[in-house]
């Protein structure tokens, strides 16, 4: 019996984690500051009428996944790096504190772990550094990974592969009206999910996708992932599990550790209930 358990194929092979408002709580206020910076950029750099900006932001975010993708779809021309520098340059990163409990939890997970974010590489690196999560992930799939025409060489790129996805964005919602496609590929488009499957070379049926966005979860489920909505105590359409906090992974999904020797994992995973973490 013991031998059969060891030889049994693991249920999961990879875990995909959203970054913002997933690996840290919404209450950190990075999201709100980012929104304000986007609106400032639209006002000062794109000369969009101030009275239109807030509603326009919301509409583009809903329609295209990010305001940036929507602006590009509408034909606004701006440098991607300049946009990200303006939007992320003054974020209150000091609000992000090291999370040793999450670090220990992540390091105890035997499967591959990949960050999957719409944000750019610089923001992802800074946020992970502030959270003390460097070295916890096998790769980061970010804006530059999904949109390699941004001018980065392969060595500068974020992720494991140079497999270039299609840059077309197709909205998940059915619509009677014509909506221009964005040259930016991002969540929640099904194309972004399919690109991640190719780039990370994962089997979606053996992959768990963690995200705080209900739209991203619905799209992830459509792509075949096991899905976990983070930051909520109740399920949303397309979600297999709901976590109030990313710290609750072990309680909700103990089967992640099934392929690991129990005696080894129990020691490491005690960090779920202990405030200080010792990383082996």
C-alpha positions in Angstrom: 0.0 0.0 0.0 2.8 2.4 0.9 4.5 1.7 -2.4 1.2 2.4 -4.3 0.8 5.7 -2.5 4.3 6.8 -3.5 3.9 5.8 -7.1 0.5 7.4 -7.5 0.6 10.5 -9.7 0.3 13.8 -7.8 -3.1 15.5 -8.2 -1.4 18.9 -8.7 1.9 19.8 -10.5 1.8 23.6 -10.5 0.3 26.5 -8.5 -0.3 29.9 -10.2 -0.5 32.9 -8.0 -1.8 36.4 -8.8 0.2 39.0 -7.0 -1.6 42.2 -6.1 -4.5 41.8 -3.5 -3.8 38.0 -3.5 -0.3 37.6 -1.9 -1.1 40.6 0.3 -4.5 42.0 1.4 -6.5 44.7 -0.4 -6.2 46.8 2.8 -2.6 47.6 2.0 -3.9 50.3 -0.4 -1.6 49.6 -3.3 -4.7 49.1 -5.5 -6.2 52.5 -4.7 -2.9 54.3 -5.1 -2.4 52.6 -8.5 -5.8 53.7 -9.6 -5.1 57.3 -8.7 -1.8 57.2 -10.6 -3.5 55.8 -13.7 -6.0 58.7 -13.6 -3.2 61.2 -13.1 -1.4 59.8 -16.1 -4.5 60.0 -18.3 -5.0 63.6 -17.2 -1.4 64.9 -17.6 0.1 62.7 -20.3 -2.9 61.8 -22.5 -4.8 65.1 -22.0 -8.1 63.3 -21.3 -10.9 65.5 -19.9 -10.9 65.2 -16.1 -14.7 64.8 -15.8 -14.5 61.7 -18.0 -11.6 59.9 -16.4 -13.1 58.0 -13.5 -16.0 56.5 -15.5 -13.7 55.8 -18.5 -11.2 54.0 -16.2 -13.9 51.8 -14.8 -15.4 51.0 -18.3 -12.0 50.1 -19.8 -11.0 48.0 -16.8 -14.3 46.1 -17.0 -14.1 45.7 -20.8 -10.4 45.0 -21.3 -9.0 43.7 -18.0 -6.7 46.7 -17.4 -7.2 50.4 -18.1 -3.9 50.3 -20.0 -5.2 47.6 -22.4 -8.3 49.6 -23.0 -6.5 52.9 -23.7 -4.4 51.0 -26.3 -7.5 49.5 -27.8 -9.0 53.0 -28.2 -5.8 54.1 -30.1 -4.0 56.1 -27.4 -0.3 56.0 -28.1 2.2 56.0 -25.2 5.3 54.1 -24.1 4.5 51.1 -22.0 7.6 51.5 -19.8 6.8 55.2 -19.2 3.2 54.3 -18.3 4.3 51.7 -15.8 7.0 54.0 -14.3 4.3 56.7 -13.8 1.7 54.3 -12.4 4.0 52.2 -10.1 6.8 54.7 -9.4 5.1 56.4 -6.4 3.1 53.5 -4.9 3.3 53.1 -1.1 5.5 50.1 -1.2 6.4 50.8 2.4 3.0 49.4 3.3 4.1 46.0 2.2 5.9 44.2 5.0 7.8 40.9 5.1 5.5 38.0 5.6 7.6 35.2 7.1 4.5 32.9 7.7 3.6 33.1 4.0 7.2 32.6 3.0 7.5 29.4 5.0 4.1 28.2 3.7 5.1 28.7 0.1 8.5 27.1 0.6 6.8 24.0 2.0 4.7 23.5 -1.1 6.3 20.7 -3.2 4.9 21.7 -6.6 6.1 24.4 -9.0 4.9 27.9 -8.0 4.6 30.7 -10.5 3.4 34.3 -10.1 1.0 35.3 -12.8 0.3 39.1 -12.8 -0.8 41.8 -15.3 1.7 44.2 -13.8 5.2 44.9 -15.1 8.4 43.2 -14.0 9.7 46.1 -11.9 6.5 46.2 -9.8 6.4 42.4 -9.4 10.0 42.3 -8.3 9.6 45.3 -5.8 6.4 43.8 -4.3 7.9 40.4 -3.9 11.0 41.9 -2.3 9.0 44.0 0.1 7.0 40.9 1.1 10.2 38.9 1.6 9.1 36.3 -0.9 12.2 36.2 -3.1 13.2 32.7 -4.0 9.7 31.3 -3.2 8.7 31.0 -6.9 10.0 29.2 -9.9 9.1 32.1 -12.2 7.1 35.3 -12.8 4.8 35.7 -15.7 4.1 39.4 -16.0 3.3 42.2 -18.6 6.6 41.8 -20.4 6.2 38.0 -20.6 2.8 38.2 -22.2 3.7 41.2 -24.4 7.3 40.4 -25.6 7.1 43.0 -28.3 7.7 45.6 -25.6 11.4 45.5 -26.5 12.9 43.2 -23.8 15.4 40.7 -24.8 14.9 37.1 -23.8 17.6 37.4 -21.0 15.7 40.4 -19.5 12.4 38.7 -19.7 10.5 37.6 -16.7 9.8 34.0 -17.3 11.0 30.6 -18.3 10.2 30.6 -22.0 10.3 32.7 -25.1 7.0 31.2 -26.4 5.2 34.2 -27.8 1.5 34.2 -27.4 -1.0 35.9 -29.7 -1.4 39.6 -28.8 -5.2 39.7 -29.5 -7.6 40.3 -26.7 -11.1 38.9 -26.9 -13.5 40.0 -24.2 -15.1 37.2 -22.2 -18.5 38.9 -22.2 -20.9 38.6 -25.2 -21.6 41.9 -26.8 -23.7 43.1 -29.7 -21.6 46.1 -30.3 -18.2 46.1 -32.0 -15.3 46.5 -29.6 -11.8 47.1 -30.8 -9.2 44.5 -29.7 -6.3 45.7 -27.6 -2.7 45.0 -28.6 -2.1 44.3 -24.9 -2.6 40.7 -23.7 -3.7 40.4 -20.1 -6.1 38.7 -17.7 -9.0 38.0 -17.8 -8.8 37.1 -21.5 -8.9 33.4 -22.2 -6.0 34.0 -24.6 -3.9 35.2 -21.6 -4.8 32.0 -19.8 -3.9 29.9 -22.8 -0.6 31.8 -23.2 0.3 31.0 -19.6 -0.4 27.3 -20.1 2.1 27.4 -23.1 4.7 29.6 -21.5 4.9 27.7 -18.2 4.3 24.4 -19.9 1.6 23.3 -17.5 -1.3 20.9 -17.6 -4.3 23.1 -16.6 -6.0 20.0 -15.1 -3.1 19.7 -12.6 -2.7 23.4 -12.0 -4.3 25.5 -9.2 -4.9 29.2 -10.0 -5.2 31.7 -7.1 -6.6 35.2 -7.8 -8.7 37.9 -6.0 -10.6 38.8 -9.2 -14.0 37.1 -9.9 -13.5 37.7 -13.7 -10.0 36.1 -13.6 -11.3 33.1 -11.7 -14.1 32.6 -14.2 -11.6 32.8 -17.1 -9.2 30.5 -15.3 -11.9 27.9 -14.8 -12.8 28.2 -18.5 -9.1 27.4 -19.3 -9.3 24.2 -17.2 -7.6 25.3 -14.0 -8.6 24.4 -10.5 -9.5 27.8 -9.1 -9.3 29.5 -5.7 -10.8 32.9 -5.1 -8.7 34.8 -2.5 -10.0 37.5 -0.1 -13.5 36.0 0.2 -15.1 33.5 2.5 -17.7 32.4 -0.1 -17.5 30.9 -3.6 -18.0 32.9 -6.8 -18.9 31.5 -10.2 -16.0 29.3 -11.5 -14.3 29.0 -8.1 -13.6 25.6 -6.6 -12.4 27.1 -3.3 -12.6 30.4 -1.4 -9.8 31.7 0.9 -10.3 34.7 3.2 -6.5 34.9 3.2 -3.7 33.4 1.2 -2.5 32.1 4.6 -5.4 29.6 4.7 -4.1 27.4 1.8 -3.2 24.4 4.0 -6.6 24.3 5.7 -8.5 24.5 2.4 -6.2 22.4 0.2 -4.3 19.9 2.3 -4.1 17.6 -0.7 -1.3 19.9 -2.1 1.0 18.2 0.4 -0.2 14.7 -0.3 2.8 13.8 -2.5 5.2 14.8 0.3 6.4 12.6 3.1 4.1 13.4 6.0 6.8 13.4 8.7 8.7 16.0 6.7 5.8 18.3 5.8 4.3 18.4 9.3 7.3 20.1 10.8 7.6 22.8 8.1 3.8 23.4 8.0 3.5 24.2 11.6 4.2 27.8 10.5 0.5 28.1 9.6 -0.2 28.7 13.3 3.1 30.1 14.5 4.0 33.8 14.0 7.7 33.3 13.6 9.0 31.2 10.8 12.2 29.1 10.4 13.1 28.5 6.8 15.2 25.4 6.4 
